[in-house]
Every structure is written in C-alpha cells, then in structure tokens.
Amino acid sequence: MRISTFFYTIKQGLVNIWKNKMFSLASVATMAACIFMFGLFYIIVTNFSATVHSIEEGVSVTVFFENDATDAQIRDIGEKINKRAEVSKNEYVSADEAWKEYKKVYFQGKEDLRMDLQIIRLQILHIIRCI
C-alpha cells in the first residue's frame, strides 16, 4: 500500500465522519457503552471473587469447655484440633482472659454496668479459637 493511499483513506474517513455526524456519534456512544458495561462487569466479578476468597480464609471456630474440664483434656482436644489440615492456628483463651476481653469490648465507658455484672457474673468457659 502506498503512503498516498493511506492518507487518502484517512482523509475520506474524516470527511465521512463529518458528513454523518449523527451516525458517528451513535457509533462512538455505542462503543463507549460497551466498554463501560464490560468494565463494570469485570469490576463486579473481581470484587465478588476477592470477597469470596477473603471469607474462605477468615473462617474461625470457637470451642467452649465446661468448667470441670481438666487441663489435660483441654490440651488433648487442642492438639487434636491443631492436627487437622484446615486449621492454620489455634489460640487458647482462659476463662479469666476471656472475661477481661469481654469487659474491654462491651463495657467501654460504662463502669457502673461492669460492677453490677461482676457481682452476678456467670462462670466463663475456657475457649480455644481455631482460625
């Protein structure tokens, strides 16, 4: 293809775009809408995929023990849980630590409620959190 043919083709294209303004505008708008829809679809699918992946990794299980459970029983169950392939880590929380954490989260700035609840406090169970 000669260089003059290339420039002739470009010139004819621009002349025809100028002559058919409405059709040119309609085709540009159609292309823009298609690209926008594709981008929107891609963003939604990517966001959904990332959310599902995040949820799959963030699953946690909490195991509660009765107060009469011995330390050996708790350790044994903790070891059995830790041997499972799905468990990436486990964390033992004693009853006292769980109570302190509970107070810190739920009684911020409400010391009067904290004192009332300490009087009628039910026994907190030992906890193993599996993540």
Buried (B, 14 or more C-beta within 10 A) or exposed (E): EEEEEEEEEEEEEEEEBEEEEEEEEEEEEEEEEEEEEEEEEEEEEEEEEEEEEEEEEEEEEEBEBEEEEEEEEBEEBBEEBEEEEEBEEBEBBEBEEBBEEEBEEEBEEEEEEEEEBEEEEEEBBBBBBBE
